[in-house]
Amino acid sequence: MMMGREVKGEEVVNPIHLSNKLGQQWIVDQYCKYMSEKLRFIENNQKKIRAELYSGCKDAIHDGDGGENTGDLGKMGRPVILPASVTGSDRWYKSKYMDAMAICLRQGRPHLFNTMTCNPNWPEIKEELKPGQTHNDRPEVVCRVFHAKLKELMKDIKDGLFGEYAAHVYSIEFQKSGLPHAHILIWMADKEAWRKTETVDKVISAEIPDESSPIYKRVVESMLHGPCGNPEDGQRSCIQNGICRFNFPKDYQYKTEFEEDGFPRYQRRSPEDGGNTVAKFRNGKRIVYTNADVVPYSPWLLMKYDCHINTEYCHSVKSIKYVFKYINKGSDVATTRLESIGHTSSADDPSPRNEVEDFKNKMFVSSMEGAWRLQEKPIADRSPAVQALPIHLPNQQTVFFDPESTQEEMKEQLKKDDRTMLTDYFRLCRDDVGNARDLYYRDIPEHFTWESKERRWNQRKHPFKKDVPGMIGRVHYAGMKDRERFALRVLLNNTKGAMSFEHLKTLDDGSVCNTLMAACIAKNLVSDDQYISDCMSEQAHHCTNINQLRQLFVDLLFECEVVDPVKLYIEFKDAMKVDYVHQYGVATATRK
Ligand SMILES: [Zn+2]
């Protein structure tokens, strides 16, 4: 490859732009260099990273990290930790997921789910291609254009395209073909309006428009699903267990109606009721599409953005869980390990976990993603801002000392760490500052700002609007084996105006429970089995290794008084299934 710049007549030519496949390789190489430098820095600065983890100012993601169980880490040798600041790491995904859940806790269910896929035929991309080049040869152009369109789309939505906007979360993924696409969740301010079919009809269509309509061509080109079947015959590979996993073709529906579970059945008129049809040729076969085959879309967005842009209504709480998991699922990865029979798994594996090494091993990057990341474009975004709120048990806010620090420095550090966001929230409630007594801990950032130098909450001078929060708080996640911290979190999420740990343990009749967990159960906030089942499902969502889930199940049986172990087993038996058992050993394959 020629390096440097070459002048051809007037035009300055960048050889990388002309190198096609070699250019793609170059981008991937540069990205890998950048990442390995970053990871090397992390490996060399573990002391500081572990300190943050120990002091509980980071979310725990594995049992035994953060919080009270840190002793295990010491026993296990020195695990190498990959912090949440590394985009794409487990901790990073976890923190994004928790942020999205915090918005959900504040705003209720999201209203719209948008998927926007980059169109390689956009004129802005085509104009930049040299003769003979495809979009894959210019990943940096594709990324710039897609990012600009996405920004414009978010601006349209924030400016009130669908009504008054309240919040959003999005994440970017890269398809196997390399093209970027965005999954966007949107919360609207007017919750009442979004329970009406008129609002749904105004925004979403699931029908083939009349031929005279300006969007006719676009719907026909990019919003029809099918035929479902064998990809080798040029059909979509969406069949799972004999049916389309997107449930196409859908049933006809004369007009939009809400089902009992709150999900709307969009208007899809049958040809007899006047619905349009369109015939397309695929591999020489004539296929007739009807309204049953239309992927729901927003006509306005389709007209403006000219790409596959799917707009759907978000319904039950169940779908929120699905969507959050889906948009935060991380890269597809399979880890396989062969172990001889008789050797029990990771639990007593003596070698310490090396998260950096694990991360490197499962890194998979396309030139498109490489270009996206090198241009420092965000892989996830949300609004409003989410402030993480640490929790700790009484006098257990852990203070980190550098072993080399002097006694003076230690004293200084102690004084500084004495007041925490949590204890200062108690102070606000005790002193009845502002409306603190009407607030949950998680609501505090909406009404107060944290002054990290003074280490205190100060009342906001300009409060936010009621339906459109400018800042959302989320209480740190607590590890499941950590019953007291877990209970503290539940109590804080259910008690307004908490004045002290004592206050949280006090029941309505004035009696004080011995532990936070006892208070939780007495207040009916967790039935014992419900709490255990919640632990399991939370872990099932996040665990990277099926053995972790099984280990947790066993631990719960031993350590907690499970009332109905069989029921718990049946609930999670699929999640704990061995994916593959080999004659010579056990291999576990997990998809994240
Ligand atoms: Zn299908």
Boltz pocket constraint, residues with backbone or C-beta under 6 A from the ligand:
constraints:
  - pocket:
      binder: B
      contacts: [[A, 225], [A, 226], [A, 227], [A, 228], [A, 229], [A, 236], [A, 238], [A, 239], [A, 244], [A, 245], [A, 246], [A, 247], [A, 248]]
      max_distance: 6.0
